[in-house]
Amino acid sequence: MADTTRITVTLPAEQVAELKKLTDNVSGYVAEAVGRQIRHQLLGADLLRHQEEHGAFTEEELSQARSRLFGTAADADGPASAA
């Protein structure tokens, strides 16, 4: 089990009510959400750094990335669809 630290977080009452409908493990749910947000921000920073070093992504590169991420028909035989 990973090291944990207890903290106090203040959330709007409506969010807490909805959260309790979704899970009995509020701490686990919040930890997963925080982890996703951290990965999202780190990925954004990596993409920005890549563009600073190599120039802006082309429309073709962006289209290919969308196909891989969202499994569009254009990438039906690619790795994203091999599950």
The 8 nearest C-alpha neighbors of each residue, nearest first, counted from 0:
[[1, 2, 3, 27, 4, 30, 26, 31],
 [2, 0, 3, 4, 30, 27, 5, 31],
 [3, 1, 0, 4, 5, 30, 6, 27],
 [2, 4, 1, 5, 0, 6, 30, 26],
 [5, 3, 6, 2, 1, 7, 26, 30],
 [4, 6, 3, 7, 26, 8, 2, 30],
 [7, 5, 4, 8, 3, 26, 9, 30],
 [6, 8, 9, 5, 10, 4, 26, 29],
 [9, 7, 10, 6, 5, 29, 11, 26],
 [8, 10, 7, 11, 12, 15, 6, 14],
 [11, 9, 12, 8, 14, 15, 13, 7],
 [10, 12, 14, 13, 15, 9, 16, 8],
 [11, 13, 15, 14, 16, 10, 17, 9],
 [14, 12, 16, 15, 11, 17, 10, 18],
 [15, 13, 17, 11, 16, 12, 18, 10],
 [14, 16, 18, 12, 13, 17, 19, 11],
 [15, 17, 13, 19, 14, 18, 12, 20],
 [18, 16, 20, 14, 19, 15, 13, 21],
 [19, 17, 15, 21, 20, 16, 14, 22],
 [18, 20, 16, 21, 22, 17, 15, 23],
 [21, 19, 17, 18, 22, 16, 23, 15],
 [22, 20, 18, 19, 17, 23, 25, 24],
 [23, 21, 24, 19, 20, 25, 18, 28],
 [22, 24, 25, 19, 21, 20, 18, 28],
 [25, 23, 22, 27, 26, 28, 19, 29],
 [24, 26, 28, 27, 23, 29, 22, 18],
 [27, 25, 29, 28, 24, 30, 31, 23],
 [28, 26, 30, 24, 25, 29, 31, 32],
 [27, 29, 25, 31, 30, 26, 24, 32],
 [28, 30, 32, 26, 31, 27, 25, 33],
 [29, 31, 27, 33, 28, 32, 26, 34],
 [32, 30, 34, 28, 29, 33, 27, 35],
 [31, 33, 29, 35, 34, 30, 36, 28],
 [32, 34, 36, 30, 35, 31, 29, 37],
 [33, 35, 31, 37, 32, 36, 30, 38],
 [36, 34, 32, 38, 33, 37, 39, 31],
 [35, 37, 39, 33, 38, 34, 40, 32],
 [36, 38, 34, 40, 39, 35, 41, 33],
 [39, 37, 41, 35, 36, 40, 42, 34],
 [40, 38, 36, 42, 37, 41, 35, 43],
 [39, 41, 43, 37, 42, 38, 36, 44],
 [42, 40, 38, 44, 43, 39, 37, 45],
 [43, 41, 45, 39, 44, 40, 38, 46],
 [44, 42, 40, 46, 41, 45, 47, 39],
 [43, 45, 41, 47, 42, 46, 48, 40],
 [46, 44, 42, 48, 43, 47, 49, 41],
 [47, 45, 49, 43, 48, 44, 42, 50],
 [46, 48, 44, 50, 49, 45, 43, 51],
 [47, 49, 51, 45, 46, 50, 44, 52],
 [50, 48, 46, 52, 47, 51, 53, 45],
 [51, 49, 54, 55, 53, 47, 52, 48],
 [50, 52, 48, 49, 54, 53, 47, 55],
 [51, 53, 49, 50, 54, 48, 47, 55],
 [54, 52, 50, 51, 49, 55, 56, 48],
 [55, 53, 50, 51, 52, 56, 49, 57],
 [54, 56, 50, 57, 53, 51, 49, 47],
 [55, 57, 60, 61, 54, 58, 50, 59],
 [56, 58, 60, 59, 61, 55, 62, 54],
 [57, 59, 61, 60, 62, 56, 63, 55],
 [58, 60, 62, 57, 61, 63, 56, 64],
 [61, 59, 63, 57, 62, 58, 56, 64],
 [62, 60, 64, 58, 59, 63, 65, 57],
 [61, 63, 59, 65, 64, 60, 58, 66],
 [64, 62, 66, 60, 61, 65, 59, 67],
 [63, 65, 61, 67, 66, 62, 68, 60],
 [66, 64, 68, 62, 67, 63, 69, 61],
 [67, 65, 71, 63, 70, 64, 69, 74],
 [68, 66, 64, 79, 70, 65, 69, 63],
 [69, 67, 65, 66, 70, 64, 79, 71],
 [68, 70, 66, 65, 67, 71, 79, 64],
 [71, 69, 66, 67, 68, 74, 79, 80],
 [70, 72, 66, 73, 74, 69, 75, 67],
 [71, 73, 75, 74, 70, 66, 76, 69],
 [74, 72, 71, 75, 66, 70, 76, 63],
 [73, 75, 77, 72, 76, 66, 71, 70],
 [74, 76, 72, 77, 73, 80, 71, 70],
 [75, 77, 74, 80, 78, 81, 79, 73],
 [78, 76, 74, 79, 75, 80, 81, 67],
 [77, 79, 81, 80, 76, 67, 82, 74],
 [80, 78, 67, 77, 81, 70, 68, 82],
 [79, 81, 78, 82, 77, 75, 70, 76],
 [82, 80, 78, 79, 77, 76, 75, 70],
 [81, 80, 79, 78, 77, 76, 70, 75]]
